[in-house]
Amino acid sequence: MAKVLRWSGNIDLSNESITKESITKESITKESITKGGLLAWLGKLVFSPEKLNYPKGLSGEVKVAQQLARELGDHWVLLNDINIKAAGGKTQIDHLLFGPHGIFCLETKNWNTASCNEQGDWFRLERGMWVPQKSPVEQTRAKLAALSKMFSQANLPHELQGIIVFANPGKFKFAESKQVNEIKPIGLPGLIGYLQQLEEQAPIYSDPDIEKFLRLFKL
């Protein structure tokens, strides 16, 4: 199981008696679950996001985080919902995954039916109509640039890959989407298979290497 080191948020952790065993489905309500905190994360490990009253976008992020934590080995480290400095302010990263075979910046989309044309324009099907969407490729590219700057300033050699992961891939035709070299659109099942296949290759990073990156996030 992958190590999950972060899911930030504003859950009140003042109750020291809270344990994984003490959490029941009835204790997890729409009001008590925000985008973070230990209590929220434990609840997400126990109950599927579809059964909880998450906003649609957040339910996709929870589903991706759960699946990565379950399916990957303990040499992977997953950070969720983090903010880093970027040009003009800060940028939010849905998931940042560190492993022996690379560093992956994941932009989660909970789009059931989406499309990308040859010009790189993105659309989402809503109520029978194709609605233009902000390009997740451009979003991810900006986040990669911010991460690269952060790592370079710390003198940490790095190999970054951006992944647009569809929590519920639906009818998206990945083979027809316009891609850039460092960014890959993929469905959640394909993402798990892709990462598992990488484990057959020679590692890029050792555990001490990964620890150096993690220290930058003050965990």
N, C-alpha and C positions, 0 to 999 in steps of 0.2 A: 504494500500500500504506500502511495506517495506521501511524503511529509507535507502537511498543510501548515504553513507558518503564519499565515495572515488572512484574516477577513475582517477588515476594519468596520467600525460602526459605533452606535451609541447605546448599545444594550447595557442596562444597569447590572454590573457584576458584584454589587455589594453583598448579595446573599451568598455566603461562603458554602452553604449547604447544597447548592446546585451541583448536581452530578449528571452524567449521562443517563444513569439508571433512574434518576428522579424525574426526568423529563417525560411527560406523557403527551399524547396528541392533543388532549384537551387544554394543556397548559400553553400550547403554542397557538396564538391567535394572530389575526391580521395586525392588531395593534402592537403586539409584543415582538413581532419579527420585523426588523428593519434590515437594511443592507449590511448587517455585520454583527460582530460580537461573538463571544464563545458560545453563549446560549443558542444564538441563531445557528451557528455552524453545527453544533451537536444535533440540533433539530433537523438540519438539512441532511445529516448523515443517516438519520433514522427514518425520515419520511420523505417520500418522493415530492419534488417541487410541484408536480401537477396537482397533488392533493391539498397543497397549502395555498393560501390566498395571496400569493406573490403577484406584484405587477408583472405583466407579460415579459418585459425585457429582463427583469431580475430573475424570473423563473428560468430563463434560458441560461443565465450565468451560473445559477445554482446547479442546474443539470450538468453543465460542462464541468464544473468544479468537482461535483460528486463523482462523475465518471472517471475523470483523471485520477482522483484520489484512490478510487477502487481498483482501477485497471493497471496502473503503473507501479513499478517496483519502488522500494524504499530509497533508492539512490536518486530519485527525482524529488525536487522541492518545488512546491507550488505556492505562489503568492496571489492573492485575489484582491481586486478593487484597491489599487494603489495609485497615489498621485505623485508625479515627479515634476521637476521644473522643466519648462519648455519655452520656446520663443513666445514672448507675449504673456507669460503667466505660467499656468500649470496644465498638465494633461493627465487624464485618468486612463489607467490601463486595466482592462477587465481581469486578465490573468497573465502572470509572468511565470514561465516554467523554466526551471534550471535542471539540467541533467548532464551526464557524461558526454552526450552527443550534441549539445548545443543549448542555446538560450532562445526561447520562443515567446514572442509577444502575441497574445491571443486577443482578438477582437470578436466578441460573441454577438451573433445576430439570431434573434428568435423569430426569423422570417420563415413562414411556411412555404410561400411561393414567391420567388424573386427572379430577376433577370438582369443580365449585363450585356450591353451590345458591344460591337466592335470598337466603338469610340470610347469605351470605358464608362458609359453612363449606366447608372443603376436604377432599377425600378422594383417596386413591390406591389403585389396584387392585393388590393383592398376592396372588398365589396364589389368584385367584378371589374374593377378599374385598375389600370397600371398607373401607379403614383411614383413620380421621381423621388429618389432618395439620395442623401448625401453619400458620396462614394466611400465605402469602408476601406478601399485600397488607399485613398488619400489620407483617411484618418490613421490608418496603420502606418503609412509611410512617415507621417509626422511624429508618431510615437517612437518609431525606430530611430529617427534622427535624434530625438531627445534622449533616448537610452544610450545611443552610441556616444553622444557628447558627454553624458554622465560617466560612462565607463572610461572614455578616453582621458577625461580630466583626472581620473583616479589611476591612470597608467595601467589599466587592465586590458590586455588584448582580448578581443571578443569576436564571436561569430553570432550574428543575430538573424533570426528568421521571423517574419511576420506571418501570422495565419489568421484568416477570417474563418471562424468556425460557426457553422450553422447548427444550432442545437437541435432543430427539427428540420432536416434538409428538404423535405417535401419534394417539389418538382424542379428544383434548381439544377440547371445543366452545367456542371462544373467544367466539363471539357470545352464548352463554348464560350466561357467567360474570358474576358481580356485580363491577362495576368502580367505582373512584373516579376522580375527574377527573384526578388527577395520576399515576395508576398504570395501566399498560397491560399485560395478559397477551398474549403473542404467541409464535408459534413462530419458530425461528431463521430459516427462509427468509423469513418475513414481516417479521422485524426488519430484515434486510438491505434488503429492498425499501422499507420505511418510511423508513429512514435515507437511502437513495439518493434517494427522492422529495423529502426535505427540501432537498436541494441545489438544487432548482429555485426555492426561495424566497429572499427577501432574507436575507443573513446577520445574525445577532444579535451575534456576537463577532468581533473581529479577532484576528490572531495575537498581538499584544501583550496583548490582554485574556486570552487563554487562558494566556499565560505567567504572568500574575499569579496565576491559580488554581493553576497547577502549582507555583509557589514555596512554596505552603502545605504541600506534601507533601515538601519538602526533597529533591527529586530531583537 
